[in-house]
Amino acid sequence: MSGISSPGVGSGLDIKSIVDALVKAEITPAKDRIDRREASLITELSAIGQVKSTLSKLQVSLIKLGDLKQFNLLKTSISDSNALQATTSSNAIDGHYDIEIIQLAAKQNLASSAFTNSSTPVGQGTLTIEFGTYSNDLSSFSVNSDKAPLVIDIGPGQNSLLAIRDAINNNDSGVQAAIVQDSQGSRLTLSSPATGKSFEMRITVNDSDGNNTNGSGLSTLAYDPTSAVNSMSQTAEAKDSQFKINGLLLTENSNRIENAISGVTLDLKKAQPGTLISLGVEANEAQTTSLIREFVKQFNDAMGTLNNLTSYDPATKKSGALQGDTGIRNLKFALSSMMSDVNQDISSPLKTLADMGIKTTKSGLLEINEDQLAKAVEINYDAIGAFFAKSAKASDSNVKINNIGADVKAGTYALTIDSFNPGVNLSGTIGGLIATSSNGVTLKGSGTLKNLSLDVTGGGVGARGSVTVTDGLAVKFNNLVDQFLNDKGTLVDRSSSLNQQIEKLTEDRERLDYRSQELGKRYLKQFTALDGLLSQMQSTSNFLSQQLANLPQLTLNKR
């Protein structure tokens, strides 16, 4: 104990040891109870952390499995990937296409006449580069209204070939300027900002020498075939890409084709006139199988963790950290029960997980029959997406689902069309909420249905049936897991409660320390008083002994 550092000066008692022993005897049981309780709470908190972690991983797999777009990401097969590449979006549909690449899109390139060197002054004034398309006979130029012209002021000290090159490149027009050295000197070259005929360049000047077309001064950079002002020459012509899809001739100003096939982006790599390239767009069975396998793995990991934490080993008589825990037992039951969920869509060939080769073992884990799963994916690909994900179906055959967000609740929503001029205007209500269209085809909901949109391809105004939104197994499963993991979920509350209890134990420990100090002070005071009393008694004893020792001497003296 602090403040006690020596034995009793009068009695010789080791007061420090006595006081420490008494305090320890009284405090230790309470301290041990706090230590044991704290260790138990920390173990339980760690176990809850493990549960949250494994459920979070399970939830990630459920979110992917519950997104119908994941099942609509079709794959492509191409007979010549050196000439053609393709990617798909969720809007792609199965199909086969024969593609012939006749011509690749190209940029226009221009070159100036030769200058002595790159520092040679060119001229002063204003240089304007417009973008557009020349007619086949070069008699006219149609300006590209989507591309603003590039205007550059060239003043004193900024009129060398180098300075003009840098002035062009420092703008964000996309025109690429360079200086090329050949046997005759330095030439300024220009490359159009993008491929295609609509990005051909017309260059006009406002020359400080007063003559804009004489081929001297700044006029040496003019280019306009429509007026025979061609101080610069064309070294490479702009070209549109030309290609055929199933025999239909198409042209684009780019080699990236985004709208020719719905949901498919084509990248043209090499022209091969007369050669057909086979493009297949088909179900991505490998991706779907991978999503299902990942879900099964994460479910088994979660159940394995729960089984371990709630286990009891009779041989070692050791229990898991959450053995007998009612909340965790309810969680296990809820997860297991979800695996026997039945698909309510009577038209679906898939009613339960067992229909695709996924069964529950005696230990509560999932087991995949790979042959059955492969067969189910091959034969019932679309049904698998609807089984797991959030999906929607319209009762009207002229209404297709364009998009459905994760926040759209399951249910049946009445559809009414108020106005419809295909491709011009479209409006109505979905589930009684206003629905509008920006293109006369896609009807977008509002409010709680803002992420539900429909494509109306025909029919008239008035009541148009209904749209039924269904939550698949993964969506319902994710909702269940979220009840435990969200900010107000039971596991979060549990962790918060445990942390509060641990904090309270810290306060209890502080109070126990204070009590220990006060107890030590009290015992020290008592034993110090005892030491003083013993010292007095020792002095009295010594005095009496001395007096008694003198008694015989007194008797002898009387004789």
Secondary structure, 3 states (H helix, E strand, C coil): CCCCCCCCCCCCCCHHHHHHHHHHHHHHHHHHHHHHHHHHHHHHHHHHHHHHHHHHHHHHHHHHHCCCHHHHCCEEEECCCCCEEEEECCCCCCEEEEEEEEECCECCEEECCCECCCCCECCCEEEEEEEEEECCCCCCEEECCCCCCEEEEECCCCCEHHHHHHHHHCCCCCCEEEEEEECCEEEEEEECCCCCHHHEEEEEEEECCCCCCCCCHHHHHCEEHHHCEECCEEEECCECEEEEECCEEEEECCCEEEEEECCEEEEECCCCCCCCEEEEEECCHHHHHHHHHHHHHHHHHHHHHHHHHCCEECCCCEECCCCCCHHHHHHHHHHHHHCCCCCCCCCCCCCCHHHHCEEECCCCCEEECHHHHHHHHHHCHHHHHHHHCCEEEECCCCEEEEEECCCCCCEEEEEEEEEEECCCEEEEEECCEEEECCCCCEEECCHHHCCEEEEECCCCCEEEEEEEEECCHHHHHHHHHHHHHCCCCHHHHHHHHHHHHHHHHHHHHHHHHHHHHHHHHHHHHHHHHHHHHHHHHHHHHHHHHHHHHHHHHHHHHHC
